[in-house]
Amino acid sequence: MQSINYPLVVEGGTTRIIEAGQGPAVLLAHGLGARCDRWRSTVERLAGQGFRAITYDLPGHGFASKEPDGPATVPALASHALGVLDALGIGEAVLVGTSLGAHIVGYAACRAPARVRGLALVGALGIVPIERSVAETISRNVRARERAQFVGKLNFVLHDPGLVTDSFVEEEWRMNTAPGATEAFGRLGDYLTGAIERDYVGDRLRSLFPADRMLLVWGEEDRAVPLATGRACQEALGDPQLALIPDSNHCPYLEQPAAFDAALLPFLRRCFG
């Protein structure tokens, strides 16, 4: 099912929405330095399975607003995510997030648990403590400015180097060096290395949601947030399902969409059953 794009005003700024389908709502959040079109094919596939699937650009990313004082902490970005639901008139949804987006939707779920039918967390940050070296690597990568650096950045998160095409690199470079983008990523990078520990949500999520309302998805070859972190998340959250995606790095929804959907769709149906 083909998706549509449109701007949306949220908390005084604007974001881009990609949406498709009708039915129970699923909101998908991307990670630091990415943008919502990474989820486009997932949105369209979920729509074809009877869901209203929606993704959006985080503040400072993609085509969203890039104000110097824009949201640059997980609590602020969680408030923005709930604002997206409000602006779209959505009362409750399953929240899906990848990397920093998983932390954002997890924090949003802690703030408004009655609105969250379930949580799917992909290569998640912010559930359990991460090693300093992991935070520093992510923070360094999102500060890239030179086009050549984006080749290495994309190879760091994708298992198959054949996916790192010239057009992908060109678009990534142009989007992530647009006016205001580098500054926004820098503020979030500073947060990741200097303040994220005050906002971890593992204990709160475990107290609020039963294990069967949470799903963890991890690429078996994830270098950005290693699989050991996924197993630690599973333990911290009370043993929810941990779906491992072979031949995949940090972006299993892009690299292995069939395997990713095979894990996500049964979970969505259970949450809305």
ZALUMGU-284051 format. One record per residue: x, y, z of N, C-alpha, C in turn; residue in three letters. Coordinates in steps of 0.2 Angstrom, whole numbers. Layout:
// residues N
  n.east  n.north   n.up  ca.east  ca.north  ca.up  c.east  c.north   c.up  residuo
       X        Y      Z        X         Y      Z       X        Y      Z      ALA
...
// end
This chain:
// residues 273
  n.east  n.north   n.up  ca.east  ca.north  ca.up  c.east  c.north   c.up  residuo
       4       -6      0        0         0      0       4        6      0      MET
       3       11     -4        7        17     -5       6       22      1      GLN
      12       24      3       11        29      9      11       36      6      SER
       9       41     11        8        48      9      13       52     14      ILE
      15       58     12       19        62     16      16       69     17      ASN
      17       71     23       14        78     24      17       81     30      TYR
      17       88     30       20        91     36      14       91     42      PRO
      17       92     48       13        92     54      16       96     59      LEU
      12      101     62       14       105     67      13      102     74      VAL
      19      101     77       19        98     84      23      102     89      VAL
      20      104     94       24       108     99      27      114     97      GLU
      24      118     92       26       124     89      31      123     84      GLY
      33      117     82       38       116     77      34      112     71      GLY
      38      110     66       35       106     61      39       99     60      THR
      35       94     58       39        88     57      36       85     50      THR
      39       80     47       36        76     42      33       70     44      ARG
      27       68     41       24        62     43      24       58     36      ILE
      25       52     37       24        46     32      19       42     35      ILE
      14       41     31        8        37     34       5       33     29      GLU
       2       27     31       -2        23     26      -6       18     30      ALA
     -12       17     27      -16        12     30     -22       14     35      GLY
     -26       10     37      -32        11     41     -32        5     46      GLN
     -34        7     52      -34         2     57     -31        4     64      GLY
     -29       -1     68      -25         0     74     -19        4     72      PRO
     -17        9     77      -11        13     75      -5       11     78      ALA
       0       11     73        7         9     75      12       16     73      VAL
      15       18     79       20        24     78      27       22     78      LEU
      31       23     73       38        21     72      42       27     73      LEU
      47       26     77       52        32     78      59       29     76      ALA
      63       34     72       69        32     70      75       34     75      HIS
      81       33     73       86        34     78      90       40     77      GLY
      95       41     81       99        47     80     103       48     74      LEU
     102       54     70      105        55     64     102       51     58      GLY
      96       48     59       93        45     53      87       50     52      ALA
      81       47     49       75        50     47      70       45     45      ARG
      64       48     45       58        43     45      58       39     39      CYS
      61       42     33       60        38     27      63       31     27      ASP
      68       30     32       70        23     33      65       18     35      ARG
      59       21     37       54        16     39      48       16     34      TRP
      49       19     28       44        20     23      42       13     21      ARG
      46        8     19       44         2     17      40       -2     22      SER
      43       -1     28       39        -5     34      32       -2     35      THR
      32        5     34       25         8     35      20        5     30      VAL
      23        4     24       18         2     18      17       -5     19      GLU
      21       -9     22       20       -16     23      15      -17     28      ARG
      16      -14     34       11       -14     39       4      -12     37      LEU
       4       -7     33       -3        -5     31      -6      -10     27      ALA
      -2      -14     23       -5       -19     19      -8      -25     24      GLY
      -6      -25     30       -8       -30     35     -13      -28     39      GLN
     -16      -22     38      -22       -20     42     -21      -15     47      GLY
     -15      -11     47      -13        -6     52     -13        1     49      PHE
     -14        5     53      -13        12     52      -5       14     54      ARG
      -1       14     50        6        14     51       9       22     50      ALA
      12       24     55       14        31     55      22       32     57      ILE
      26       36     53       32        37     56      33       45     55      THR
      38       48     58       39        55     58      47       57     59      TYR
      49       62     57       55        65     58      56       68     65      ASP
      61       65     69       63        68     75      65       75     74      LEU
      63       80     79       66        87     79      73       87     77      PRO
      75       91     73       82        92     71      84       87     65      GLY
      80       83     63       81        77     58      77       78     52      HIS
      80       75     46       76        75     40      73       82     38      GLY
      66       82     37       63        89     36      60       92     42      PHE
      61       90     48       58        93     54      62       99     55      ALA
      59      103     60       61       109     62      68      108     65      SER
      73      113     64       79       113     67      81      119     71      LYS
      77      121     76       78       127     80      84      126     84      GLU
      88      131     86       94       130     90      92      128     97      PRO
      86      129     99       84       127    106      79      121    106      ASP
      79      117    100       75       112     99      76      106    104      GLY
      71      101    105       72        96    109      78       92    108      PRO
      82       91    114       89        87    113      90       83    119      ALA
      85       80    122       85        75    127      80       70    126      THR
      80       64    129       75        59    128      68       61    131      VAL
      68       64    137       62        67    140      58       72    135      PRO
      62       76    132       59        81    127      57       78    121      ALA
      61       73    119       59        70    112      53       65    114      LEU
      52       62    120       46        58    121      40       62    122      ALA
      41       68    124       35        73    124      33       75    117      SER
      38       75    113       36        77    106      33       71    102      HIS
      35       65    104       32        59    101      24       58    103      ALA
      23       60    110       16        60    112      12       66    109      LEU
      16       71    107       13        77    104      11       75     96      GLY
      15       70     93       13        68     87       6       64     87      VAL
       6       60     92       -1        56     93      -7       61     94      LEU
      -5       66     98      -11        71    100     -13       74     93      ASP
      -8       77     89       -9        81     83     -13       76     78      ALA
     -12       70     78      -15        66     74     -22       63     76      LEU
     -24       65     82      -30        62     85     -30       55     87      GLY
     -24       52     89      -23        45     90     -23       44     98      ILE
     -28       40    101      -28        39    108     -23       34    110      GLY
     -22       29    107      -18        23    109     -15       20    103      GLU
      -9       17    104       -5        14     98       0       10    101      ALA
       3        5     97        9         2     98      15        6     96      VAL
      20        7    100       25        11     98      31        7     96      LEU
      34        8     91       40         5     88      46       10     88      VAL
      52        8     90       57        13     90      64        9     89      GLY
      68       12     85       75         9     84      80       13     87      THR
      85       10     90       91        14     93      89       19     98      SER
      91       26     97       88        31    101      81       31    101      LEU
      78       30     95       70        30     95      67       25     99      GLY
      70       19    101       68        15    106      68       18    113      ALA
      73       21    114       73        25    121      67       30    121      HIS
      67       34    116       61        39    115      54       36    117      ILE
      53       30    113       46        28    114      45       24    120      VAL
      51       21    123       51        18    130      49       24    135      GLY
      52       29    134       51        35    139      44       37    138      TYR
      42       38    132       35        40    131      30       35    134      ALA
      31       29    134       27        24    137      27       24    144      ALA
      32       26    147       32        27    155      28       33    157      CYS
      28       38    152       24        44    154      17       43    153      ARG
      15       39    148        8        38    146       6       31    145      ALA
       7       27    150        6        20    149      -1       18    146      PRO
      -6       21    148      -13        19    146     -14       20    139      ALA
      -9       24    135      -10        25    128      -6       20    124      ARG
      -2       16    127        3        12    124       0        4    124      VAL
      -2        2    118       -4        -5    118       2      -10    119      ARG
       8       -8    116       14       -12    117      20       -8    114      GLY
      26      -11    115       32        -8    113      36      -13    110      LEU
      39      -11    104       44       -15    100      50      -11    100      ALA
      55      -14    102       62       -10    103      67      -13     99      LEU
      70      -10     94       74       -12     90      81      -10     91      VAL
      86      -14     92       93       -12     93      93       -6     98      GLY
      90       -7    104       88        -1    108      94        2    112      ALA
      94        8    113       97        12    118      93       14    124      LEU
      96       15    129       92        18    135      88       14    139      GLY
      88        7    138       84         3    142      89        1    148      ILE
      95       -1    146      100        -3    151     106        2    150      VAL
     111        2    155      117         6    153     121        4    148      PRO
     123        8    144      128         6    138     135        8    140      ILE
     140        5    137      147         6    138     148       13    135      GLU
     153       16    139      155        23    137     157       23    129      ARG
     161       18    127      164        18    121     158       17    115      SER
     153       14    117      147        14    112     144       21    111      VAL
     143       24    117      140        31    117     145       36    113      ALA
     151       35    114      156        39    111     156       38    103      GLU
     156       32    101      156        30     94     150       33     91      THR
     144       32     93      138        35     90     138       42     90      ILE
     140       45     95      141        53     96     146       55     90      SER
     151       52     89      156        54     84     153       53     77      ARG
     150       48     76      147        46     69     142       51     67      ASN
     138       54     72      133        58     70     135       65     69      VAL
     142       67     70      145        73     69     148       74     62      ARG
     148       68     59      151        68     52     149       74     48      ALA
     154       77     44      152        83     40     155       81     32      ARG
     160       78     32      163        76     25     159       71     22      GLU
     158       71     15      154        66     12     158       59     13      ARG
     164       59     12      168        52     13     166       49     20      ALA
     165       53     25      164        50     31     157       46     31      GLN
     153       48     27      146        45     27     146       38     24      PHE
     151       36     20      152        29     18     154       25     24      VAL
     159       27     28      160        23     34     154       23     39      GLY
     151       28     40      145        29     44     140       23     42      LYS
     138       23     36      133        18     34     136       11     34      LEU
     142       10     33      145         3     33     145        1     40      ASN
     145        6     45      145         4     52     139        1     54      PHE
     133        3     51      126         1     54     123       -4     49      VAL
     126       -5     43      123       -10     38     128      -16     37      LEU
     125      -22     37      129       -28     37     131      -29     29      HIS
     127      -27     25      128       -28     18     131      -22     14      ASP
     138      -22     13      140       -16     10     137      -14      3      PRO
     134      -19      0      130       -17     -6     125      -13     -6      GLY
     122      -12      0      117        -7      2     119        0      2      LEU
     126        1      3      129         8      3     130       10     -4      VAL
     125       12     -7      126        15    -14     128       22    -14      THR
     130       24    -20      132        31    -21     126       36    -19      ASP
     120       34    -22      114        38    -20     112       38    -13      SER
     113       33     -9      112        33     -2     116       37      1      PHE
     123       37      0      128        41      3     127       48      1      VAL
     125       50     -5      124        57     -7     118       60     -3      GLU
     112       56     -3      106        59      1     108       59      8      GLU
     111       54     11      113        55     18     117       61     20      GLU
     122       62     16      127        68     17     123       74     16      TRP
     119       75     11      115        81     10     110       82     16      ARG
     106       77     18      101        78     23     105       80     30      MET
     110       76     31      113        77     38     118       83     39      ASN
     119       87     33      123        93     34     119       99     32      THR
     112       98     31      108       104     30     108      109     36      ALA
     107      115     35      107       120     40     103      118     46      PRO
     107      118     52      104       116     58     105      109     60      GLY
     106      104     55      106        97     57     112       95     61      ALA
     118       97     59      124        95     63     124       98     70      THR
     121      104     71      121       107     78     116      103     82      GLU
     110      101     79      105        97     82     108       90     84      ALA
     112       87     80      115        80     81     120       81     87      PHE
     124       87     86      129        88     91     126       88     98      GLY
     120       92     99      117        92    106     115       85    108      ARG
     112       81    104      110        75    106     116       70    107      LEU
     121       71    103      128        67    105     130       69    111      GLY
     130       75    113      133        77    120     128       74    125      ASP
     122       74    124      117        71    129     119       64    130      TYR
     120       60    124      121        53    124     128       51    128      LEU
     133       56    128      139        54    132     139       57    139      THR
     134       62    140      135        66    146     129       66    151      GLY
     123       64    149      117        64    153     112       58    152      ALA
     113       54    147      108        49    146     107       44    152      ILE
     112       44    156      111        39    162     105       41    167      GLU
     104       47    167       98        49    171      91       47    169      ARG
      91       45    162       84        44    159      83       36    157      ASP
      87       32    159       86        25    158      79       23    160      TYR
      76       18    156       69        17    158      68        9    159      VAL
      73        5    159       72        -2    160      67       -4    166      GLY
      69       -1    172       66        -3    178      58       -1    178      ASP
      57        5    175       50         8    175      46        4    170      ARG
      49        2    164       45        -2    159      43       -8    162      LEU
      48      -12    165       46       -18    168      41      -18    173      ARG
      40      -12    177       35       -11    182      28      -10    179      SER
      28       -7    173       22        -5    169      19       -9    164      LEU
      23      -13    161       21       -18    155      23      -25    157      PHE
      18      -30    156       20       -37    156      25      -38    150      PRO
      29      -44    151       33       -45    146      30      -47    139      ALA
      24      -49    139       21       -51    132      19      -45    129      ASP
      19      -39    132       18       -32    128      24      -29    126      ARG
      29      -32    126       36       -29    124      39      -34    120      MET
      43      -32    114       46       -36    110      53      -32    109      LEU
      58      -36    109       65       -34    107      67      -37    100      LEU
      70      -33     96       72       -36     90      79      -33     89      VAL
      84      -38     87       91       -36     86      94      -39     80      TRP
      98      -36     77      102       -39     71     108      -43     75      GLY
     109      -49     72      114       -53     75     121      -50     74      GLU
     122      -46     69      128       -43     68     128      -35     70      GLU
     124      -33     75      124       -26     77     130      -24     80      ASP
     134      -19     77      140       -16     79     139      -10     83      ARG
     133       -6     81      132         0     85     130       -1     92      ALA
     125       -6     93      122        -8    100     123      -15    100      VAL
     128      -18    102      129       -25    102     124      -30    105      PRO
     124      -36    102      119       -40    105     119      -42    112      LEU
     125      -41    115      125       -42    122     120      -37    126      ALA
     120      -31    123      115       -26    126     108      -28    125      THR
     106      -32    120      100       -34    119      98      -40    124      GLY
     103      -44    125      102       -49    130     101      -46    137      ARG
     105      -41    139      104       -37    145      97      -34    146      ALA
      95      -31    140       88       -28    140      83      -33    141      CYS
      84      -39    138       79       -45    139      78      -46    147      GLN
      84      -47    150       84       -48    157      81      -43    161      GLU
      83      -37    160       80       -31    163      73      -30    163      ALA
      70      -32    157       63       -31    156      58      -37    158      LEU
      61      -42    161       57       -48    163      56      -53    158      GLY
      61      -54    153       61       -59    148      56      -59    143      ASP
      55      -53    140       51       -53    134      54      -56    128      PRO
      51      -58    123       54       -61    117      60      -57    114      GLN
      65      -60    113       71       -56    109      71      -60    102      LEU
      69      -56     97       70       -59     90      76      -57     87      ALA
      80      -62     85       87       -61     82      86      -62     75      LEU
      89      -57     71       88       -56     64      95      -58     61      ILE
      96      -63     57      102       -65     54     104      -61     49      PRO
     111      -60     47      113       -56     42     111      -49     42      ASP
     111      -46     48      108       -40     49     112      -36     54      SER
     113      -30     53      117       -26     58     112      -22     62      ASN
     113      -15     62      109       -11     66     102       -9     63      HIS
     101      -11     57       95        -9     54      91      -15     51      CYS
      89      -20     55       86       -26     52      79      -25     48      PRO
      76      -19     50       70       -18     46      71      -16     39      TYR
      77      -13     37       79       -12     31      83      -18     27      LEU
      87      -21     31       91       -26     28      88      -33     27      GLU
      83      -35     32       80       -41     32      73      -40     33      GLN
      69      -36     29       62       -34     30      57      -40     31      PRO
      58      -46     28       54       -52     29      55      -55     36      ALA
      61      -55     38       62       -58     45      60      -53     50      ALA
      61      -47     49       59       -42     53      51      -42     54      PHE
      47      -42     49       40       -42     49      38      -49     52      ASP
      41      -54     51       39       -61     54      39      -60     62      ALA
      44      -56     64       44       -55     72      39      -50     74      ALA
      38      -44     70       34       -39     72      26      -40     72      LEU
      24      -43     66       17       -44     65      13      -48     70      LEU
      16      -54     72       12       -57     77      12      -53     84      PRO
      17      -50     85       17       -45     91      11      -40     91      PHE
      11      -37     85        6       -32     84      -1      -35     85      LEU
      -2      -40     82       -9       -43     82     -11      -46     89      ARG
      -5      -48     93       -7       -49    100      -8      -43    104      ARG
      -5      -38    103       -6       -32    107     -13      -29    105      CYS
     -16      -30     99      -22       -27     98     -28      -33     98      PHE
     -26      -39    100      -31       -44    100     -36      -43    106      GLY
// end
